[in-house]
Amino acid sequence: MTAPTGTRTSYDGLVDLVRAGALGPHPGTLRVAVAFTTRQAVRHDGRGTGYRNEVLSLRLAEAVGSCAVEPGALPDSAVEECVGTDVARLLEHPLLPVRVAALDAYLMHVLPHTPANGARPVPLPAGSSLEKSRARAKTVVGLLDLPPGATVLVVGVVNSLLEALRSRDLRYIPCDLKGGATEWDEPVVADALAAAGRCDALLVSGMTLGNGTFEPLRRHALAHGKQLVMFAQTGSAVLPRFLGQGVSAVCAEPYPFFWLDGGPGVLHRYDGSCPGGGR
């Protein structure tokens, strides 16, 4: 498998590539016009627990780059600091989520989700929040090539993903930095890397970019030849650049996300089988 255009063997290497203007316009010449946060609380019908989301998004020309954060963790001043600032400066911002959102916006601008760049559109049907969550989960889990009985490390607990794994007779270890328990009172481990050795494959949220835990998981998958499938609202344009470098497939979902609207949407599937996709 050869690496697609714009791939580097580490996250820092990709940032260096962008800083050098090797993928398109120099980031110092491009300014973010709009910055905003999206905050959501949800409790699907029939579910006993709910959750909250908060996402920082930056608008660069026609592109929107995003990075999820822990609710309440992002200072209000961060949004104002991003507006009118060039991407090069934002790539050096002291807050990692700002740097990730800026990188995502830049890559969305120069390498959008198109077949030429390795993406395959997957329609997401209209429906309730739970229906759309389950439809997305089916697409994400469909990127795993595993026999029944295999064990998957799920980093970033999403109940619909756990349901979809069970429907394929796949076992899983749920993981989240907050720990706790799943909807079905299954224990959630907090240390993903410690649990990775007990798993046959990894199913990982793009949020790992924003909290600095992506690189160790990518290196583990690469070193041990394990599948690493990313489901990405955070860094949807960043993670496809690592196909063939530890990442085996990506379900990319740029803003607006499925939970914002009841109408039809689209996901972008990267699995290396399209031109530019890593094969």
RODO-2510 file (C-alpha; in nm, 4 decimals, decimal comma):
residues 279
     n   res          X          Y          Z
     1     m     0,0000     0,0000     0,0000
     2     t     0,1421     0,3375    -0,0959
     3     a     0,0702     0,6542     0,0962
     4     p    -0,1796     0,8972    -0,0614
     5     t    -0,0931     1,2513    -0,1553
     6     g    -0,0323     1,4651     0,1503
     7     t     0,0418     1,1767     0,3855
     8     r     0,3204     1,1920     0,6394
     9     t     0,4233     0,9292     0,8897
    10     s     0,3235     1,1365     1,1919
    11     y     0,0823     1,4123     1,2858
    12     d     0,3702     1,6560     1,3385
    13     g     0,5072     1,5620     0,9970
    14     l     0,1762     1,6498     0,8348
    15     v     0,1697     1,9851     1,0144
    16     d     0,5230     2,0564     0,8913
    17     l     0,4129     1,9767     0,5366
    18     v     0,1257     2,2250     0,5614
    19     r     0,3431     2,4925     0,7202
    20     a     0,5835     2,4633     0,4272
    21     g     0,3031     2,5177     0,1758
    22     a     0,3740     2,1785     0,0185
    23     l     0,0063     2,0890    -0,0287
    24     g    -0,1269     2,4209    -0,1537
    25     p    -0,1172     2,7910    -0,0720
    26     h     0,1106     2,8906     0,2117
    27     p    -0,1031     2,8927     0,5304
    28     g     0,0228     3,2418     0,6096
    29     t    -0,1738     3,3733     0,3117
    30     l    -0,5092     3,2289     0,4226
    31     r    -0,7232     3,3783     0,6973
    32     v    -1,0120     3,2305     0,8917
    33     a    -1,3251     3,4365     0,8311
    34     v    -1,5635     3,2748     1,0808
    35     a    -1,5124     3,0853     1,4043
    36     f    -1,7923     2,9302     1,6066
    37     t    -1,8764     2,6632     1,8603
    38     t    -2,1615     2,4141     1,8454
    39     r    -2,2974     2,2833     2,1737
    40     q    -2,5379     1,9921     2,1975
    41     a    -2,7056     1,7810     2,4626
    42     v    -2,8833     1,4635     2,3559
    43     r    -3,0782     1,1745     2,5004
    44     h    -3,2200     0,9482     2,2311
    45     d    -3,5659     0,7948     2,2756
    46     g    -3,5346     0,4562     2,4406
    47     r    -3,1913     0,5268     2,5842
    48     g    -3,1299     0,5572     2,9565
    49     t    -2,8365     0,7961     2,9366
    50     g    -2,7440     1,1051     2,7401
    51     y    -2,4327     1,3016     2,6548
    52     r    -2,3060     1,6445     2,5526
    53     n    -2,0958     1,7601     2,2614
    54     e    -1,9020     2,0798     2,2056
    55     v    -1,7168     2,1479     1,8820
    56     l    -1,4953     2,4345     1,7663
    57     s    -1,5286     2,5061     1,3929
    58     l    -1,3298     2,7410     1,1703
    59     r    -1,4430     2,8632     0,8285
    60     l    -1,1768     2,9021     0,5608
    61     a    -1,3251     3,0067     0,2259
    62     e    -1,5726     2,7279     0,1398
    63     a    -1,4283     2,4838     0,3945
    64     v    -1,5107     2,4251     0,7607
    65     g    -1,2639     2,2498     0,9893
    66     s    -1,3659     2,1194     1,3303
    67     c    -1,2333     1,9836     1,6567
    68     a    -1,4459     1,8510     1,9429
    69     v    -1,3577     1,9556     2,2961
    70     e    -1,4740     1,8567     2,6408
    71     p    -1,7823     2,0679     2,7195
    72     g    -1,6802     2,3881     2,8953
    73     a    -1,3081     2,3376     2,8367
    74     l    -1,2690     2,5935     2,5565
    75     p    -1,2423     2,9570     2,6710
    76     d    -1,4766     3,1983     2,4947
    77     s    -1,1771     3,4077     2,3960
    78     a    -1,0510     3,1288     2,1667
    79     v    -1,3264     3,1917     1,9128
    80     e    -1,2496     3,5626     1,8872
    81     e    -0,8752     3,4945     1,8656
    82     c    -0,9289     3,2792     1,5553
    83     v    -1,1308     3,5278     1,3500
    84     g    -0,9231     3,7157     1,0946
    85     t    -0,6113     3,5202     1,1884
    86     d    -0,4060     3,3402     0,9260
    87     v    -0,3798     2,9618     0,9362
    88     a    -0,0034     2,9660     0,9937
    89     r    -0,0490     3,1520     1,3215
    90     l    -0,3386     2,9273     1,4254
    91     l    -0,1199     2,6208     1,3705
    92     e     0,0971     2,7622     1,6509
    93     h    -0,1901     2,8515     1,8858
    94     p    -0,1347     2,7407     2,2474
    95     l    -0,4616     2,5409     2,2487
    96     l    -0,4400     2,2040     2,0711
    97     p    -0,8104     2,2059     1,9608
    98     v    -0,7523     2,5371     1,7813
    99     r    -0,4490     2,3931     1,6043
   100     v    -0,6417     2,0818     1,5009
   101     a    -0,9417     2,2801     1,3723
   102     a    -0,7086     2,5075     1,1744
   103     l    -0,5300     2,2103     1,0173
   104     d    -0,8632     2,0489     0,9351
   105     a    -0,9936     2,3687     0,7738
   106     y    -0,6795     2,4043     0,5628
   107     l    -0,6918     2,0429     0,4423
   108     m    -1,0657     2,0670     0,3737
   109     h    -0,9813     2,3674     0,1571
   110     v    -0,6974     2,2086    -0,0424
   111     l    -0,7987     1,8386    -0,0296
   112     p    -1,1800     1,8293    -0,0052
   113     h    -1,3795     1,5076     0,0280
   114     t    -1,3972     1,4122    -0,3399
   115     p    -1,3364     1,0836    -0,5279
   116     a    -1,0182     1,2342    -0,6719
   117     n    -0,8867     1,2620    -0,3156
   118     g    -0,9925     0,9112    -0,2178
   119     a    -1,3428     0,9726    -0,0777
   120     r    -1,6571     0,7770    -0,1575
   121     p    -1,9836     0,9515    -0,0661
   122     v    -2,2249     0,7476     0,1448
   123     p    -2,5808     0,8862     0,1688
   124     l    -2,7134     0,9269     0,5211
   125     p    -3,0943     0,9055     0,5196
   126     a    -3,3236     1,1493     0,6942
   127     g    -3,4644     1,0436     1,0273
   128     s    -3,4662     1,0943     1,4003
   129     s    -3,1431     1,1511     1,5873
   130     l    -3,1316     0,7841     1,6860
   131     e    -3,2089     0,6609     1,3346
   132     k    -2,9324     0,8733     1,1874
   133     s    -2,6910     0,7675     1,4620
   134     r    -2,7580     0,4017     1,3828
   135     a    -2,7207     0,4592     1,0096
   136     r    -2,3846     0,6252     1,0640
   137     a    -2,2769     0,3440     1,2948
   138     k    -2,3557     0,0843     1,0273
   139     t    -2,1280     0,2678     0,7823
   140     v    -1,8476     0,3035     1,0371
   141     v    -1,8547    -0,0587     1,1532
   142     g    -1,8774    -0,1706     0,7902
   143     l    -1,5196    -0,0472     0,7460
   144     l    -1,3931    -0,3234     0,9778
   145     d    -1,2896    -0,6480     0,8103
   146     l    -1,3066    -0,8933     1,0994
   147     p    -1,4457    -1,2428     1,1653
   148     p    -1,7163    -1,2991     1,4288
   149     g    -1,5719    -1,3196     1,7768
   150     a    -1,2902    -1,0706     1,7166
   151     t    -1,2377    -0,7987     1,9771
   152     v    -1,2441    -0,4281     1,8918
   153     l    -1,1130    -0,1435     2,1045
   154     v    -1,3696     0,1370     2,0769
   155     v    -1,2138     0,4716     2,1693
   156     g    -1,4862     0,7300     2,2161
   157     v    -1,7942     0,5446     2,3379
   158     v    -2,0943     0,5756     2,1061
   159     n    -2,3786     0,3417     2,1970
   160     s    -2,4922     0,2997     1,8364
   161     l    -2,1438     0,1788     1,7422
   162     l    -2,1512    -0,0772     2,0222
   163     e    -2,4910    -0,1983     1,9006
   164     a    -2,3593    -0,2305     1,5453
   165     l    -2,0581    -0,4308     1,6639
   166     r    -2,2806    -0,6701     1,8573
   167     s    -2,4996    -0,7171     1,5491
   168     r    -2,1899    -0,8582     1,3756
   169     d    -2,0994    -1,0809     1,6720
   170     l    -1,7924    -0,8726     1,7445
   171     r    -1,6680    -0,8241     2,0976
   172     y    -1,5474    -0,4863     2,2173
   173     i    -1,3678    -0,3010     2,4931
   174     p    -1,5201     0,0468     2,5333
   175     c    -1,2745     0,3235     2,6180
   176     d    -1,3129     0,6893     2,7083
   177     l    -1,0932     0,9261     2,9053
   178     k    -1,3852     0,9901     3,1409
   179     g    -1,4273     0,6198     3,2207
   180     g    -1,7687     0,5250     3,3595
   181     a    -2,0065     0,2710     3,2077
   182     t    -2,1940     0,2164     2,8826
   183     e    -2,5708     0,2252     2,8380
   184     w    -2,5666    -0,1452     2,9311
   185     d    -2,3518    -0,0999     3,2455
   186     e    -2,0380    -0,2319     3,0803
   187     p    -1,7231    -0,0811     3,2350
   188     v    -1,5476     0,1834     3,0238
   189     v    -1,1683     0,1779     3,0493
   190     a    -0,9778     0,5062     3,0509
   191     d    -0,6383     0,3989     2,9114
   192     a    -0,6762     0,3114     2,5440
   193     l    -0,3161     0,2169     2,4803
   194     a    -0,3095    -0,0207     2,7769
   195     a    -0,6173    -0,1991     2,6407
   196     a    -0,5063    -0,2033     2,2764
   197     g    -0,2891    -0,5123     2,3212
   198     r    -0,5992    -0,7181     2,4076
   199     c    -0,7796    -0,6204     2,0863
   200     d    -0,7692    -0,7372     1,7255
   201     a    -0,8622    -0,3966     1,5791
   202     l    -0,9186    -0,0365     1,6833
   203     l    -1,2256     0,1785     1,6173
   204     v    -1,1292     0,5315     1,7172
   205     s    -1,2930     0,8742     1,7337
   206     g    -1,1320     1,1735     1,5668
   207     m    -1,1533     1,3407     1,9084
   208     t    -0,8216     1,1699     1,9812
   209     l    -0,6583     1,4355     1,7636
   210     g    -0,7847     1,7068     1,9947
   211     n    -0,6684     1,5427     2,3166
   212     g    -0,3311     1,4235     2,1893
   213     t    -0,3966     1,0472     2,2050
   214     f    -0,4132     0,9703     1,8314
   215     e    -0,0433     0,9225     1,7615
   216     p     0,0219     0,6430     2,0164
   217     l    -0,2796     0,4503     1,8811
   218     r    -0,1683     0,4998     1,5209
   219     r     0,1800     0,3782     1,6062
   220     h     0,0378     0,0728     1,7862
   221     a    -0,1768    -0,0221     1,4870
   222     l     0,1140     0,0268     1,2487
   223     a     0,3594    -0,1720     1,4597
   224     h     0,1224    -0,4650     1,5140
   225     g    -0,0487    -0,4716     1,1748
   226     k    -0,3947    -0,4063     1,3217
   227     q    -0,6849    -0,2363     1,1509
   228     l    -0,7389     0,1189     1,2722
   229     v    -1,0724     0,2620     1,1583
   230     m    -1,1398     0,6275     1,2391
   231     f    -1,4845     0,7875     1,2679
   232     a    -1,4149     1,1545     1,2279
   233     q    -1,6142     1,4677     1,2856
   234     t    -1,2998     1,6104     1,4392
   235     g    -1,0275     1,6175     1,1754
   236     s    -1,2347     1,4679     0,8939
   237     a    -0,9884     1,6044     0,6370
   238     v    -0,6820     1,5311     0,8513
   239     l    -0,7208     1,1601     0,9204
   240     p    -0,7448     1,0394     0,5567
   241     r    -0,3881     1,1628     0,5161
   242     f    -0,2752     0,8728     0,7371
   243     l    -0,4157     0,5933     0,5214
   244     g    -0,1439     0,3350     0,4853
   245     q     0,0460     0,4838     0,7792
   246     g    -0,1423     0,3013     1,0530
   247     v    -0,4937     0,4115     0,9549
   248     s    -0,6765     0,1530     0,7450
   249     a    -1,0067     0,3362     0,6853
   250     v    -1,1887     0,6594     0,7736
   251     c    -1,5551     0,7543     0,7947
   252     a    -1,5264     1,1311     0,7503
   253     e    -1,8130     1,3569     0,8525
   254     p    -1,7404     1,7278     0,8163
   255     y    -1,9663     1,9993     0,9529
   256     p    -2,2724     2,0003     0,9601
   257     f    -2,2877     1,6773     1,1604
   258     f    -2,5696     1,4236     1,1539
   259     w    -2,7027     1,5319     1,4928
   260     l    -2,7690     1,8900     1,3777
   261     d    -3,0428     1,8178     1,1264
   262     g    -3,3141     1,5592     1,0602
   263     g    -3,2774     1,5740     0,6837
   264     p    -3,0567     1,3625     0,4582
   265     g    -2,6815     1,3997     0,4773
   266     v    -2,3635     1,2452     0,3482
   267     l    -2,0648     1,0643     0,4950
   268     h    -1,7337     1,0192     0,3170
   269     r    -1,5754     0,6749     0,3201
   270     y    -1,2014     0,6263     0,2766
   271     d    -1,0751     0,2710     0,2597
   272     g    -0,7882     0,2872     0,0134
   273     s    -0,9864     0,1547    -0,2834
   274     c    -1,0417     0,4894    -0,4575
   275     p    -0,7825     0,6910    -0,6525
   276     g    -0,5761     0,8837    -0,4002
   277     g    -0,7067     0,6627    -0,1220
   278     g    -0,3918     0,4710    -0,0475
   279     r    -0,3892     0,1777    -0,2899
***
